[in-house]
Amino acid sequence: MAAGNLNVGDGEADAHLETLEGNAHRGGAKIRWLDADDLRREFPQFRRGRRAVLEEEAGFLRATDCVTALRELTEKHGVQFATGHDAAVSRCGGGVEVRTDSATYHAPQVVVAAGGWSKLFFPELGRALWQCQQGIMYLEGVPAAFCRPAFVPYSGADTGFYGFPAEPGRAGLNLARYLVTDPIDDPDFDRRATPSGFVEAAGEFVRRWFGLDPGDYRATYESCMYNPPR
């Protein structure tokens, strides 16, 4: 979904904006620089914004909708899904055997796309495949200025914070933080918990950058799993 992507700096640590500009040019992306006056006129939500790079043709995909669409498409072409089963993968002759608690499958090759659960299949890859916890905050009931289409996906300077605008009836204003934290051994960790200090840091970000007090809205917190490169 085309929406644009706004990368905002506060004039104190903006070197990454030039890096983003270079990456965008190499990828053929259409960008536009915004100065403080441009930001006040177009995106006054960012109170601390002094410079920004707007990727005008950027967009985002809703993961659940993508998975649903892919399943429907593949089923039309004869793919059968076997869900809700534990599985094990092993070599078998010149091919691969996949065993579940209800059936065994053989194939010349398989593709394992298990994300943070991959090392459960292949423990020997544990040093390369690992996951850490990333905090997420949602604020429901924010002003219309922070909802689509008035607002866009964004990131804030070198803070590590990024997010998506609110969509009334669907999701609140989203704020997450990219941090490579200590590895988590269990990919099924409690998603209702957040990394230490995340709630306080997220609250400080929206106060300073957006002028919003999380206490004035319905704030909920959770975590997702990130698999950083090592």
Protein Blocks (a to p, Z undefined) as FASTA:
>chain_A
ZZbjadddehlammlmmmmmmmmmmnopacddddfklmmmmmmmlmmbmbdcddfkbccd
dfklmmmmmmmmmmmnopacdehiacddddehjbccdddfkbccddfbdcddehjmlmmm
mmmlmmmmccddddddddehiafklpcfkbccddehjnopacddddehiaccdddddddd
dddfblkbcfkbccehklmmmmmmmmmmnopafklpccddddddddddZZ
